């Protein structure tokens, strides 16, 4: 895998995570809730489980992508040090 494909993979992972978190956030925002914040009779706790897990997945994917970018930056720096 070359350096540019590593960066591209990281950016793609960040974009995927961003879309996943946006979708999950919309699902959570559309769940029925009453003024007393306990929820309506239509609300089931299982309705919120999947979107919350998706948000956590998006967070972990973003974290992994940042680590890829950091490793890529260090690799480029090391290559430049070797060339110099």
Secondary structure, DSSP 8 states (H G I E B T S, - for coil): --HHHHHHHHHHHHHHHHHHHHHHHHHHHTS---TTSS--TT--HHHHHHHHHHHHHHHHHHHHHHHHHHHHHHHHHHHHHHH-
